[in-house]
């Protein structure tokens, strides 16, 4: 049987539909757990908890509001963005804002780990909860004003030609070029990996110089594993997406055959699915690398089970009590007179 590129493209769309739905489920569950875990003491006292909760909220909203429409668009081939210009503007600006905001917050998380392990008291003093809140507000404001707002202004539904469907794209060619050659390859490709590796090395160097060897060994193990896993996930998720977008931008004038176009679309669909993995894995990385997170997670699960049992037991008790009362009433009834 000859190889069919159309079959390959169909398989990638099915992976996006079912695999993407699974990612949304585990991602929203993980984000909710992170919000609950790092909003409670003792972990809420850590300045880094502000960044983690912020990222969890962003991911919890991003998966159903942006990833789900992408599944419908690229998996089911239903162009939701063509519904209205307002929806097009919202989707593009919201997607770019969230991706940029998560990148900024991840940089702040890496810097906070570096600061808390520094030998300099001045650098360690930066790692406070008040500073974290101010940095998050500043980062989100910059992401909105510099990235999301221009996207909301420039993007709209543009017809491909006479009697052809509309697509959601930018009116500015310069904006598309900046996105293709700077935003995707740098901000979503190389830069997150480079920064993560850089902070990983300097944090490890600081930790090894700590005087408390027992604390240093424990802290080094958790930080090293946590940052290493995040680097791996970020590289796997971001690089293919950035590479295929850069390739498509460089070959816009190239005429491809049907098989070549199917292969390009196959890689594009798979890279879209891989890209969203990084918004679903933070909770699972933390729970595998931090004993404190595991303890808080099991406490939350035990409280939930106890709450559930407290709701079930009274109902069962009332049922048994009602049954016994009914039986006693029947027993205490006067026996009928016999003549």
C-alpha positions as a printed Julia matrix, in Angstrom:
339×3 Matrix{Float64}:
   0.0     0.0    0.0
   1.6     3.31  -1.04
   2.3     5.92   1.62
  -0.35    8.64   1.77
   0.51   12.05   3.19
  -3.18   12.83   3.52
  -3.49    9.88   5.91
  -0.55   11.25   7.88
  -2.26   14.62   8.14
  -5.5    12.94   9.24
  -3.65   11.06  11.99
  -2.08   14.29  13.26
  -5.51   15.92  13.47
  -6.87   13.01  15.48
  -3.9    13.27  17.83
  -4.63   16.98  18.24
  -8.32   16.33  18.96
  -7.98   13.5   21.48
  -4.52   14.3   22.79
  -5.42   17.97  23.09
  -8.6    17.17  25.02
  -6.54   15.04  27.4
  -4.02   17.88  27.84
  -6.82   20.32  28.66
  -8.16   17.96  31.34
  -4.85   17.23  33.07
  -3.68   20.83  32.6
  -6.74   22.4   34.22
  -6.61   19.87  37.07
  -2.91   20.56  37.64
  -3.4    24.33  37.51
  -6.25   24.13  40.02
  -4.1    22.02  42.35
  -1.24   24.53  42.14
  -3.61   27.39  42.98
  -4.91   25.51  46.04
  -1.49   24.26  47.17
   0.41   27.54  46.92
  -2.46   29.62  48.31
  -2.23   27.84  51.67
   0.4    27.98  54.36
   3.26   27.21  54.64
   3.96   27.39  50.88
   2.02   30.65  50.47
   4.67   32.42  52.58
   7.26   31.77  49.89
   7.64   34.75  47.5
   7.84   32.3   44.6
   4.25   31.22  45.36
   3.01   34.49  43.8
   4.61   33.58  40.48
   3.43   29.97  40.58
  -0.18   30.92  41.38
  -0.13   33.56  38.64
   1.1    31.05  36.07
  -1.48   28.5   37.24
  -4.33   31.0   36.82
  -3.08   31.97  33.36
  -2.82   28.31  32.28
  -6.2    27.38  33.81
  -7.93   30.05  31.68
  -5.71   29.69  28.62
  -6.37   26.0   27.94
 -10.17   26.19  27.47
 -10.29   29.74  26.07
  -7.49   29.46  23.5
  -6.3    25.87  23.1
  -9.83   24.49  22.68
 -10.63   26.84  19.75
  -7.3    25.78  18.22
  -8.36   22.15  18.48
 -11.61   22.99  16.72
  -9.79   25.02  14.04
  -6.9    22.68  13.24
  -8.41   19.37  14.34
 -12.01   19.6   13.11
 -11.18   22.13  10.36
 -13.85   24.56  11.62
 -12.66   28.16  11.46
 -14.04   29.66  14.66
 -12.03   32.85  14.18
 -14.15   33.74  11.14
 -17.26   34.07  13.33
 -16.67   37.76  13.9
 -13.9    40.33  13.88
 -14.31   40.89  17.63
 -13.73   37.2   18.33
 -10.69   37.25  16.04
  -9.21   40.24  17.88
  -9.91   38.71  21.31
  -8.43   35.31  20.45
  -5.21   36.65  18.96
  -4.59   39.32  21.59
  -5.49   36.97  24.46
  -3.31   34.16  23.12
  -0.27   36.38  22.57
  -0.78   38.05  25.97
  -0.95   34.76  27.87
   2.05   33.18  26.14
   4.11   36.33  26.77
   2.9    36.65  30.37
   3.78   33.02  31.14
   7.23   33.58  29.65
   7.75   36.69  31.8
   6.56   34.94  34.97
   8.79   31.93  34.26
  11.75   34.3   34.0
  10.76   35.81  37.35
  10.54   32.32  38.89
  14.05   31.49  37.66
  15.37   34.82  38.94
  13.72   34.3   42.34
  15.43   30.9   42.72
  18.71   32.55  41.83
  18.13   35.42  44.3
  17.13   33.22  47.25
  20.3    31.13  46.85
  22.65   34.11  46.43
  25.39   34.8   48.99
  24.7    38.54  48.67
  22.28   39.83  51.3
  21.25   42.64  48.95
  20.21   40.19  46.22
  18.45   37.92  48.73
  16.45   40.91  49.99
  14.83   41.17  46.55
  13.09   37.85  47.13
  10.06   39.08  49.09
   6.36   38.58  48.57
   5.76   42.31  48.15
   8.42   42.51  45.45
   6.95   39.45  43.73
   3.49   41.03  43.55
   4.92   44.28  42.14
   6.98   42.41  39.53
   3.97   40.32  38.45
   1.79   43.42  38.03
   4.55   45.18  36.08
   5.18   42.13  33.88
   1.51   41.58  33.04
   1.03   45.28  32.31
   4.0    45.33  29.93
   2.79   42.16  28.18
  -0.65   43.68  27.7
   0.48   47.11  26.53
   3.39   46.04  24.3
   2.05   42.78  22.84
  -1.68   42.21  23.39
  -2.94   45.73  22.68
  -1.2    46.06  19.27
  -2.49   42.6   18.33
  -6.06   43.6   19.24
  -5.74   46.7   17.05
  -4.04   45.09  14.03
  -5.75   41.7   13.76
  -9.04   41.27  11.92
 -10.79   38.9    9.51
  -9.39   39.4    6.01
 -10.81   37.6    2.92
  -8.31   35.49   1.01
  -9.8    36.71  -2.25
 -13.05   37.11  -4.17
 -15.59   34.51  -3.05
 -13.02   32.98  -0.67
 -13.32   32.51   3.12
 -11.87   34.97   5.59
  -8.89   34.34   7.85
  -7.86   36.07  11.06
  -4.59   37.85  10.32
  -2.81   41.15  10.85
  -3.34   44.16   8.61
   0.3    45.11   9.19
   2.91   43.17   7.23
   5.6    44.51   9.57
   3.81   43.04  12.59
   3.67   39.62  10.88
   7.37   39.82  10.0
   8.32   40.7   13.58
   6.17   37.83  14.85
   7.69   35.39  12.35
  11.37   36.34  12.71
  11.56   37.62  16.3
   8.58   36.64  18.45
   8.2    32.96  17.53
  11.86   31.92  17.14
  13.26   34.07  19.97
  10.55   34.62  22.59
   8.9    31.22  22.18
  11.92   29.25  21.0
  15.5    30.02  21.96
  15.24   32.65  24.71
  13.22   30.62  27.29
  15.68   27.72  26.99
  18.77   29.96  27.19
  17.48   31.83  30.25
  16.44   28.61  31.99
  19.88   27.02  31.41
  21.65   30.21  32.55
  19.72   30.5   35.82
  20.1    26.75  36.37
  23.9    26.99  36.26
  24.24   30.09  38.44
  21.7    28.76  40.96
  23.61   25.48  41.27
  26.85   27.41  41.75
  25.29   29.5   44.53
  23.8    26.46  46.25
  27.12   24.61  46.31
  28.68   27.58  48.15
  26.09   27.53  50.95
  27.56   26.83  54.4
  24.69   24.59  55.52
  25.68   21.44  53.62
  22.54   19.47  54.52
  20.26   22.29  53.34
  22.42   22.83  50.26
  22.24   19.17  49.27
  18.45   19.05  49.69
  17.86   22.4   48.0
  20.26   21.58  45.16
  18.51   18.29  44.44
  15.04   19.84  44.24
  16.09   22.94  42.28
  18.29   21.0   39.87
  15.62   18.45  39.04
  12.86   21.06  38.83
  14.77   23.38  36.5
  16.11   20.48  34.44
  12.62   19.09  33.82
  11.3    22.54  32.95
  14.15   23.07  30.47
  13.41   19.72  28.81
   9.67   20.39  28.62
  10.21   23.93  27.33
  12.63   22.74  24.64
  10.36   19.91  23.47
   7.28   22.13  23.48
   8.61   25.4   22.07
  11.3    24.59  19.53
   9.22   22.66  16.92
   6.47   25.3   17.03
   8.96   28.14  16.56
  10.82   26.26  13.81
   7.77   25.44  11.69
   6.44   29.0   11.97
   9.82   30.36  10.9
   9.96   27.89   7.98
   6.47   28.8    6.77
   7.36   32.5    6.94
  10.54   31.98   4.91
   8.77   29.91   2.25
   5.6    31.92   1.72
   6.46   32.41  -1.97
   7.41   28.77  -2.54
   4.89   26.65  -4.44
   4.64   23.22  -2.81
   3.06   20.06  -4.15
   0.04   18.54  -2.39
   2.21   15.94  -0.64
   4.73   18.56   0.48
   1.96   20.78   1.82
   0.44   17.83   3.71
   3.79   17.11   5.34
   4.2    20.77   6.34
   0.69   20.82   7.78
   1.36   17.54   9.6
   4.43   19.04  11.29
   2.48   22.21  12.05
  -0.43   20.37  13.69
   1.9    18.18  15.76
   3.96   21.21  16.83
   0.75   22.96  17.95
  -0.12   19.97  20.13
   3.41   19.82  21.57
   3.47   23.57  22.22
   0.62   23.4   24.74
   2.28   20.66  26.8
   4.28   23.31  28.66
   1.02   24.81  30.02
   0.0    21.45  31.53
   3.11   20.08  33.23
   4.09   22.52  36.03
   2.03   20.73  38.69
   3.42   17.32  37.74
   6.99   18.64  37.73
   6.55   20.21  41.17
   4.88   17.17  42.69
   7.69   14.9   41.46
  10.51   17.16  42.6
   9.24   18.68  45.86
   8.22   16.71  48.94
   6.49   19.8   50.38
   4.2    20.03  47.35
   3.37   16.33  47.64
   2.47   16.73  51.32
   0.16   19.67  50.6
  -1.44   17.82  47.68
  -2.32   14.81  49.84
  -3.68   17.1   52.55
  -6.03   18.7   50.03
  -7.12   15.31  48.72
  -7.77   14.04  52.27
  -9.82   17.14  53.08
 -11.85   16.63  49.91
 -12.49   12.96  50.76
 -13.47   13.91  54.31
 -15.85   16.58  53.04
 -17.37   14.1   50.62
 -17.84   11.5   53.37
 -19.39   14.11  55.67
 -22.02   14.76  53.02
 -22.75   11.07  52.4
 -22.82    9.77  56.0
 -25.61   12.04  57.36
 -27.87   11.03  54.46
 -27.3     7.37  55.21
 -27.82    7.99  58.95
 -31.1     9.79  58.32
 -32.26    6.91  56.14
 -31.5     4.32  58.83
 -33.09    6.47  61.55
 -36.24    6.98  59.5
 -36.47    3.26  58.83
 -36.1     2.4   62.53
 -38.69    5.0   63.54
 -41.12    3.61  61.01
 -40.59    0.08  62.32
 -41.07    1.19  65.94
 -44.28    2.99  65.08
 -45.64   -0.11  63.42
 -44.67   -2.23  66.43
 -46.29    0.14  68.92
 -49.61    0.21  67.09
 -52.52   -1.33  69.01
 -53.32   -4.84  67.9
 -56.76   -5.23  66.31
 -59.51   -6.64  68.55
 -60.54  -10.19  67.89
 -64.14  -11.25  68.48
